[in-house]
Amino acid sequence: MNFTDAQLELCYERNFVASAELAEEVREVCALIAAHDVFLMMEGPHSSKVHETIERLLMPELRSVLHRWYQRAGADLHPAAIELRDRLSHLAGERLEIGYAT
């Protein structure tokens, strides 16, 4: 995956490699969420890096994986993860913790 920012790309790649035990498509979502969390903490919600991770997470080709991610995570989500899920759900116009018909 190529990003507009070198720091974001490096962060994504490190998290992608760190999640080697997961299927590749799930690794993408995991790495994007991890990168989102890092740059949200470091640069705040208006960061272009944060916005780019959100755009990538909402790409049509990742939508079914994102649904599965949030279904798998279930009740184990911490408050920040729930907030991201709810924000992504709002932007996507659908509840991501509910099944997705492909």
KEDREN-784624 format. One record per residue: residue in one letter; x, y, z of N, C-alpha, C in turn. Coordinates in nm, 3 decimals. Layout:
<atoms>
<atom gudo="A" n_u="X" n_v="Y" n_w="Z" ca_u="X" ca_v="Y" ca_w="Z" c_u="X" c_v="Y" c_w="Z"/>
...
</atoms>
This chain:
<atoms>
<atom gudo="M" n_u="0.085" n_v="-0.116" n_w="0.000" ca_u="0.000" ca_v="0.000" ca_w="0.000" c_u="0.091" c_v="0.123" c_w="0.000"/>
<atom gudo="N" n_u="0.066" n_v="0.214" n_w="-0.089" ca_u="0.145" ca_v="0.338" ca_w="-0.097" c_u="0.066" c_v="0.454" c_w="-0.037"/>
<atom gudo="F" n_u="0.136" n_v="0.535" n_w="0.042" ca_u="0.075" ca_v="0.648" ca_w="0.110" c_u="0.136" c_v="0.778" c_w="0.060"/>
<atom gudo="T" n_u="0.069" n_v="0.888" n_w="0.088" ca_u="0.120" ca_v="1.019" ca_w="0.048" c_u="0.229" c_v="1.069" c_w="0.144"/>
<atom gudo="D" n_u="0.240" n_v="1.006" n_w="0.261" ca_u="0.336" ca_v="1.050" ca_w="0.363" c_u="0.430" c_v="0.934" c_w="0.397"/>
<atom gudo="A" n_u="0.560" n_v="0.960" n_w="0.395" ca_u="0.660" ca_v="0.855" ca_w="0.421" c_u="0.651" c_v="0.801" c_w="0.564"/>
<atom gudo="Q" n_u="0.625" n_v="0.888" n_w="0.664" ca_u="0.610" ca_v="0.842" ca_w="0.802" c_u="0.491" c_v="0.749" c_w="0.817"/>
<atom gudo="L" n_u="0.382" n_v="0.784" n_w="0.754" ca_u="0.263" ca_v="0.701" ca_w="0.759" c_u="0.290" c_v="0.566" c_w="0.694"/>
<atom gudo="E" n_u="0.355" n_v="0.567" n_w="0.581" ca_u="0.386" ca_v="0.442" ca_w="0.512" c_u="0.476" c_v="0.352" c_w="0.598"/>
<atom gudo="L" n_u="0.576" n_v="0.410" n_w="0.660" ca_u="0.666" ca_v="0.334" ca_w="0.746" c_u="0.592" c_v="0.275" c_w="0.866"/>
<atom gudo="C" n_u="0.508" n_v="0.354" n_w="0.928" ca_u="0.428" ca_v="0.307" ca_w="1.041" c_u="0.337" c_v="0.192" c_w="0.999"/>
<atom gudo="Y" n_u="0.271" n_v="0.208" n_w="0.886" ca_u="0.183" ca_v="0.103" ca_w="0.832" c_u="0.263" c_v="-0.025" c_w="0.808"/>
<atom gudo="E" n_u="0.377" n_v="-0.012" n_w="0.741" ca_u="0.458" ca_v="-0.130" ca_w="0.707" c_u="0.505" c_v="-0.203" c_w="0.832"/>
<atom gudo="R" n_u="0.548" n_v="-0.129" n_w="0.934" ca_u="0.592" ca_v="-0.192" ca_w="1.059" c_u="0.478" c_v="-0.269" c_w="1.124"/>
<atom gudo="N" n_u="0.361" n_v="-0.210" n_w="1.126" ca_u="0.246" ca_v="-0.279" ca_w="1.187" c_u="0.198" c_v="-0.395" c_w="1.102"/>
<atom gudo="F" n_u="0.212" n_v="-0.384" n_w="0.971" ca_u="0.174" ca_v="-0.493" ca_w="0.881" c_u="0.264" c_v="-0.614" c_w="0.907"/>
<atom gudo="V" n_u="0.393" n_v="-0.591" n_w="0.919" ca_u="0.489" ca_v="-0.698" ca_w="0.946" c_u="0.466" c_v="-0.758" c_w="1.084"/>
<atom gudo="A" n_u="0.433" n_v="-0.674" n_w="1.181" ca_u="0.413" ca_v="-0.721" ca_w="1.318" c_u="0.290" c_v="-0.810" c_w="1.333"/>
<atom gudo="S" n_u="0.199" n_v="-0.804" n_w="1.239" ca_u="0.076" ca_v="-0.886" ca_w="1.247" c_u="0.082" c_v="-1.004" c_w="1.151"/>
<atom gudo="A" n_u="0.199" n_v="-1.062" n_w="1.136" ca_u="0.223" ca_v="-1.169" ca_w="1.038" c_u="0.135" c_v="-1.292" c_w="1.060"/>
<atom gudo="E" n_u="0.085" n_v="-1.313" n_w="1.179" ca_u="0.004" ca_v="-1.432" ca_w="1.206" c_u="-0.137" c_v="-1.421" c_w="1.148"/>
<atom gudo="L" n_u="-0.177" n_v="-1.304" n_w="1.104" ca_u="-0.311" ca_v="-1.282" ca_w="1.049" c_u="-0.311" c_v="-1.297" c_w="0.897"/>
<atom gudo="A" n_u="-0.428" n_v="-1.321" n_w="0.841" ca_u="-0.444" ca_v="-1.324" ca_w="0.695" c_u="-0.410" c_v="-1.186" c_w="0.639"/>
<atom gudo="E" n_u="-0.358" n_v="-1.179" n_w="0.517" ca_u="-0.310" ca_v="-1.052" ca_w="0.461" c_u="-0.414" c_v="-0.942" c_w="0.463"/>
<atom gudo="E" n_u="-0.537" n_v="-0.972" n_w="0.424" ca_u="-0.638" ca_v="-0.866" ca_w="0.421" c_u="-0.669" c_v="-0.813" c_w="0.561"/>
<atom gudo="V" n_u="-0.666" n_v="-0.901" n_w="0.659" ca_u="-0.689" ca_v="-0.858" ca_w="0.798" c_u="-0.568" c_v="-0.780" c_w="0.848"/>
<atom gudo="R" n_u="-0.449" n_v="-0.818" n_w="0.803" ca_u="-0.328" ca_v="-0.745" ca_w="0.841" c_u="-0.336" c_v="-0.600" c_w="0.792"/>
<atom gudo="E" n_u="-0.394" n_v="-0.579" n_w="0.675" ca_u="-0.409" ca_v="-0.443" ca_w="0.622" c_u="-0.492" c_v="-0.358" c_w="0.717"/>
<atom gudo="V" n_u="-0.606" n_v="-0.411" n_w="0.758" ca_u="-0.695" ca_v="-0.338" ca_w="0.849" c_u="-0.626" c_v="-0.316" c_w="0.983"/>
<atom gudo="C" n_u="-0.561" n_v="-0.418" n_w="1.035" ca_u="-0.491" ca_v="-0.408" ca_w="1.163" c_u="-0.383" c_v="-0.300" c_w="1.155"/>
<atom gudo="A" n_u="-0.303" n_v="-0.300" n_w="1.050" ca_u="-0.195" ca_v="-0.203" ca_w="1.034" c_u="-0.249" c_v="-0.062" c_w="1.015"/>
<atom gudo="L" n_u="-0.360" n_v="-0.048" n_w="0.942" ca_u="-0.420" ca_v="0.084" ca_w="0.924" c_u="-0.474" c_v="0.139" c_w="1.055"/>
<atom gudo="I" n_u="-0.540" n_v="0.055" n_w="1.131" ca_u="-0.595" ca_v="0.099" ca_w="1.260" c_u="-0.481" c_v="0.137" c_w="1.354"/>
<atom gudo="A" n_u="-0.374" n_v="0.058" n_w="1.355" ca_u="-0.260" ca_v="0.089" ca_w="1.441" c_u="-0.197" c_v="0.222" c_w="1.401"/>
<atom gudo="A" n_u="-0.179" n_v="0.243" n_w="1.270" ca_u="-0.121" ca_v="0.369" ca_w="1.222" c_u="-0.214" c_v="0.486" c_w="1.258"/>
<atom gudo="H" n_u="-0.343" n_v="0.466" n_w="1.242" ca_u="-0.440" ca_v="0.569" ca_w="1.279" c_u="-0.422" c_v="0.608" c_w="1.425"/>
<atom gudo="D" n_u="-0.414" n_v="0.508" n_w="1.512" ca_u="-0.403" ca_v="0.535" ca_w="1.655" c_u="-0.274" c_v="0.609" c_w="1.690"/>
<atom gudo="V" n_u="-0.163" n_v="0.572" n_w="1.625" ca_u="-0.035" ca_v="0.638" ca_w="1.651" c_u="-0.043" c_v="0.786" c_w="1.614"/>
<atom gudo="F" n_u="-0.091" n_v="0.814" n_w="1.493" ca_u="-0.092" ca_v="0.953" ca_w="1.448" c_u="-0.204" c_v="1.035" c_w="1.512"/>
<atom gudo="L" n_u="-0.309" n_v="0.971" n_w="1.554" ca_u="-0.412" ca_v="1.042" ca_w="1.630" c_u="-0.353" c_v="1.090" c_w="1.763"/>
<atom gudo="M" n_u="-0.276" n_v="1.002" n_w="1.826" ca_u="-0.215" ca_v="1.037" ca_w="1.953" c_u="-0.105" c_v="1.143" c_w="1.934"/>
<atom gudo="M" n_u="-0.024" n_v="1.130" n_w="1.831" ca_u="0.089" ca_v="1.220" ca_w="1.811" c_u="0.051" c_v="1.354" c_w="1.750"/>
<atom gudo="E" n_u="-0.046" n_v="1.353" n_w="1.657" ca_u="-0.075" ca_v="1.474" ca_w="1.580" c_u="-0.216" c_v="1.527" c_w="1.595"/>
<atom gudo="G" n_u="-0.303" n_v="1.447" n_w="1.654" ca_u="-0.441" ca_v="1.491" ca_w="1.675" c_u="-0.535" c_v="1.453" c_w="1.562"/>
<atom gudo="P" n_u="-0.665" n_v="1.476" n_w="1.582" ca_u="-0.767" ca_v="1.429" ca_w="1.488" c_u="-0.767" c_v="1.500" c_w="1.353"/>
<atom gudo="H" n_u="-0.701" n_v="1.615" n_w="1.343" ca_u="-0.702" ca_v="1.688" ca_w="1.216" c_u="-0.580" c_v="1.657" c_w="1.130"/>
<atom gudo="S" n_u="-0.499" n_v="1.565" n_w="1.174" ca_u="-0.379" ca_v="1.526" ca_w="1.101" c_u="-0.414" c_v="1.467" c_w="0.964"/>
<atom gudo="S" n_u="-0.339" n_v="1.504" n_w="0.865" ca_u="-0.361" ca_v="1.447" ca_w="0.731" c_u="-0.334" c_v="1.297" c_w="0.732"/>
<atom gudo="K" n_u="-0.244" n_v="1.251" n_w="0.818" ca_u="-0.215" ca_v="1.107" ca_w="0.828" c_u="-0.336" c_v="1.033" c_w="0.885"/>
<atom gudo="V" n_u="-0.399" n_v="1.091" n_w="0.985" ca_u="-0.519" ca_v="1.031" ca_w="1.043" c_u="-0.629" c_v="1.024" c_w="0.938"/>
<atom gudo="H" n_u="-0.647" n_v="1.131" n_w="0.864" ca_u="-0.750" ca_v="1.133" ca_w="0.759" c_u="-0.721" c_v="1.030" c_w="0.649"/>
<atom gudo="E" n_u="-0.594" n_v="1.015" n_w="0.615" ca_u="-0.561" ca_v="0.918" ca_w="0.510" c_u="-0.587" c_v="0.775" c_w="0.557"/>
<atom gudo="T" n_u="-0.559" n_v="0.745" n_w="0.684" ca_u="-0.587" ca_v="0.610" ca_w="0.732" c_u="-0.738" c_v="0.583" c_w="0.731"/>
<atom gudo="I" n_u="-0.816" n_v="0.683" n_w="0.765" ca_u="-0.962" ca_v="0.667" ca_w="0.762" c_u="-1.009" c_v="0.644" c_w="0.618"/>
<atom gudo="E" n_u="-0.957" n_v="0.720" n_w="0.524" ca_u="-0.993" ca_v="0.701" ca_w="0.383" c_u="-0.960" c_v="0.560" c_w="0.338"/>
<atom gudo="R" n_u="-0.843" n_v="0.511" n_w="0.376" ca_u="-0.801" ca_v="0.376" ca_w="0.336" c_u="-0.890" c_v="0.270" c_w="0.400"/>
<atom gudo="L" n_u="-0.923" n_v="0.288" n_w="0.528" ca_u="-1.009" ca_v="0.191" ca_w="0.595" c_u="-1.147" c_v="0.183" c_w="0.531"/>
<atom gudo="L" n_u="-1.193" n_v="0.292" n_w="0.473" ca_u="-1.327" ca_v="0.295" ca_w="0.414" c_u="-1.329" c_v="0.258" c_w="0.265"/>
<atom gudo="M" n_u="-1.215" n_v="0.217" n_w="0.211" ca_u="-1.211" ca_v="0.178" ca_w="0.070" c_u="-1.303" c_v="0.057" c_w="0.049"/>
<atom gudo="P" n_u="-1.375" n_v="0.056" n_w="-0.063" ca_u="-1.469" ca_v="-0.054" ca_w="-0.088" c_u="-1.407" c_v="-0.193" c_w="-0.077"/>
<atom gudo="E" n_u="-1.283" n_v="-0.208" n_w="-0.121" ca_u="-1.221" ca_v="-0.342" ca_w="-0.117" c_u="-1.186" c_v="-0.388" c_w="0.025"/>
<atom gudo="L" n_u="-1.189" n_v="-0.299" n_w="0.121" ca_u="-1.164" ca_v="-0.337" ca_w="0.260" c_u="-1.290" c_v="-0.344" c_w="0.344"/>
<atom gudo="R" n_u="-1.403" n_v="-0.306" n_w="0.286" ca_u="-1.526" ca_v="-0.295" ca_w="0.366" c_u="-1.566" c_v="-0.426" c_w="0.433"/>
<atom gudo="S" n_u="-1.565" n_v="-0.537" n_w="0.360" ca_u="-1.606" ca_v="-0.664" ca_w="0.421" c_u="-1.506" c_v="-0.707" c_w="0.527"/>
<atom gudo="V" n_u="-1.378" n_v="-0.680" n_w="0.507" ca_u="-1.276" ca_v="-0.712" ca_w="0.606" c_u="-1.296" c_v="-0.627" c_w="0.730"/>
<atom gudo="L" n_u="-1.328" n_v="-0.501" n_w="0.713" ca_u="-1.353" ca_v="-0.412" ca_w="0.825" c_u="-1.472" c_v="-0.460" c_w="0.908"/>
<atom gudo="H" n_u="-1.576" n_v="-0.506" n_w="0.840" ca_u="-1.690" ca_v="-0.564" ca_w="0.911" c_u="-1.645" c_v="-0.684" c_w="0.993"/>
<atom gudo="R" n_u="-1.569" n_v="-0.774" n_w="0.931" ca_u="-1.522" ca_v="-0.893" ca_w="1.003" c_u="-1.431" c_v="-0.854" c_w="1.119"/>
<atom gudo="W" n_u="-1.350" n_v="-0.751" n_w="1.102" ca_u="-1.261" ca_v="-0.705" ca_w="1.209" c_u="-1.342" c_v="-0.665" c_w="1.331"/>
<atom gudo="Y" n_u="-1.444" n_v="-0.586" n_w="1.310" ca_u="-1.523" ca_v="-0.539" ca_w="1.424" c_u="-1.613" c_v="-0.647" c_w="1.481"/>
<atom gudo="Q" n_u="-1.654" n_v="-0.743" n_w="1.399" ca_u="-1.731" ca_v="-0.855" ca_w="1.453" c_u="-1.641" c_v="-0.944" c_w="1.538"/>
<atom gudo="R" n_u="-1.520" n_v="-0.965" n_w="1.493" ca_u="-1.423" ca_v="-1.048" ca_w="1.563" c_u="-1.383" c_v="-0.983" c_w="1.695"/>
<atom gudo="A" n_u="-1.364" n_v="-0.854" n_w="1.693" ca_u="-1.321" ca_v="-0.782" ca_w="1.812" c_u="-1.427" c_v="-0.787" c_w="1.922"/>
<atom gudo="G" n_u="-1.552" n_v="-0.786" n_w="1.882" ca_u="-1.662" ca_v="-0.797" ca_w="1.977" c_u="-1.654" c_v="-0.700" c_w="2.093"/>
<atom gudo="A" n_u="-1.680" n_v="-0.749" n_w="2.210" ca_u="-1.685" ca_v="-0.664" ca_w="2.329" c_u="-1.547" c_v="-0.632" c_w="2.386"/>
<atom gudo="D" n_u="-1.441" n_v="-0.681" n_w="2.323" ca_u="-1.306" ca_v="-0.658" ca_w="2.374" c_u="-1.249" c_v="-0.522" c_w="2.336"/>
<atom gudo="L" n_u="-1.328" n_v="-0.437" n_w="2.275" ca_u="-1.279" ca_v="-0.306" ca_w="2.231" c_u="-1.267" c_v="-0.209" c_w="2.347"/>
<atom gudo="H" n_u="-1.157" n_v="-0.135" n_w="2.347" ca_u="-1.139" ca_v="-0.030" ca_w="2.446" c_u="-1.211" c_v="0.095" c_w="2.396"/>
<atom gudo="P" n_u="-1.232" n_v="0.194" n_w="2.482" ca_u="-1.312" ca_v="0.312" ca_w="2.443" c_u="-1.264" c_v="0.383" c_w="2.315"/>
<atom gudo="A" n_u="-1.133" n_v="0.395" n_w="2.295" ca_u="-1.082" ca_v="0.462" ca_w="2.174" c_u="-1.115" c_v="0.380" c_w="2.049"/>
<atom gudo="A" n_u="-1.109" n_v="0.247" n_w="2.062" ca_u="-1.142" ca_v="0.160" ca_w="1.948" c_u="-1.292" c_v="0.168" c_w="1.915"/>
<atom gudo="I" n_u="-1.374" n_v="0.179" n_w="2.017" ca_u="-1.518" ca_v="0.195" ca_w="1.996" c_u="-1.546" c_v="0.328" c_w="1.928"/>
<atom gudo="E" n_u="-1.475" n_v="0.431" n_w="1.971" ca_u="-1.493" ca_v="0.563" ca_w="1.911" c_u="-1.455" c_v="0.560" c_w="1.762"/>
<atom gudo="L" n_u="-1.344" n_v="0.494" n_w="1.728" ca_u="-1.305" ca_v="0.482" ca_w="1.587" c_u="-1.408" c_v="0.402" c_w="1.510"/>
<atom gudo="R" n_u="-1.452" n_v="0.290" n_w="1.565" ca_u="-1.555" ca_v="0.209" ca_w="1.498" c_u="-1.680" c_v="0.291" c_w="1.472"/>
<atom gudo="D" n_u="-1.723" n_v="0.367" n_w="1.572" ca_u="-1.844" ca_v="0.448" ca_w="1.555" c_u="-1.824" c_v="0.558" c_w="1.452"/>
<atom gudo="R" n_u="-1.705" n_v="0.618" n_w="1.450" ca_u="-1.677" ca_v="0.722" ca_w="1.350" c_u="-1.675" c_v="0.662" c_w="1.210"/>
<atom gudo="L" n_u="-1.608" n_v="0.547" n_w="1.194" ca_u="-1.604" ca_v="0.481" ca_w="1.063" c_u="-1.745" c_v="0.439" c_w="1.021"/>
<atom gudo="S" n_u="-1.823" n_v="0.389" n_w="1.116" ca_u="-1.962" ca_v="0.349" ca_w="1.085" c_u="-2.041" c_v="0.468" c_w="1.035"/>
<atom gudo="H" n_u="-2.025" n_v="0.581" n_w="1.102" ca_u="-2.096" ca_v="0.703" ca_w="1.062" c_u="-2.054" c_v="0.745" c_w="0.921"/>
<atom gudo="L" n_u="-1.925" n_v="0.747" n_w="0.895" ca_u="-1.876" ca_v="0.788" ca_w="0.764" c_u="-1.917" c_v="0.690" c_w="0.654"/>
<atom gudo="A" n_u="-1.922" n_v="0.562" n_w="0.689" ca_u="-1.960" ca_v="0.460" ca_w="0.591" c_u="-2.111" c_v="0.452" c_w="0.572"/>
<atom gudo="G" n_u="-2.186" n_v="0.505" n_w="0.668" ca_u="-2.331" ca_v="0.497" ca_w="0.660" c_u="-2.386" c_v="0.359" c_w="0.692"/>
<atom gudo="E" n_u="-2.310" n_v="0.283" n_w="0.771" ca_u="-2.354" ca_v="0.149" ca_w="0.811" c_u="-2.284" c_v="0.110" c_w="0.940"/>
<atom gudo="R" n_u="-2.345" n_v="0.020" n_w="1.013" ca_u="-2.286" ca_v="-0.026" ca_w="1.138" c_u="-2.186" c_v="-0.136" c_w="1.107"/>
<atom gudo="L" n_u="-2.061" n_v="-0.112" n_w="1.136" ca_u="-1.953" ca_v="-0.203" ca_w="1.099" c_u="-1.947" c_v="-0.329" c_w="1.185"/>
<atom gudo="E" n_u="-2.010" n_v="-0.326" n_w="1.302" ca_u="-2.008" ca_v="-0.445" ca_w="1.386" c_u="-2.115" c_v="-0.546" c_w="1.345"/>
<atom gudo="I" n_u="-2.194" n_v="-0.511" n_w="1.246" ca_u="-2.299" ca_v="-0.599" ca_w="1.195" c_u="-2.251" c_v="-0.661" c_w="1.063"/>
<atom gudo="G" n_u="-2.295" n_v="-0.783" n_w="1.036" ca_u="-2.251" ca_v="-0.855" ca_w="0.917" c_u="-2.264" c_v="-0.776" c_w="0.788"/>
<atom gudo="Y" n_u="-2.179" n_v="-0.810" n_w="0.693" ca_u="-2.173" ca_v="-0.739" ca_w="0.564" c_u="-2.198" c_v="-0.838" c_w="0.454"/>
<atom gudo="A" n_u="-2.294" n_v="-0.810" n_w="0.369" ca_u="-2.323" ca_v="-0.897" ca_w="0.255" c_u="-2.234" c_v="-0.856" c_w="0.138"/>
<atom gudo="T" n_u="-2.154" n_v="-0.949" n_w="0.089" ca_u="-2.065" ca_v="-0.919" ca_w="-0.024" c_u="-2.127" c_v="-0.963" c_w="-0.154"/>
</atoms>
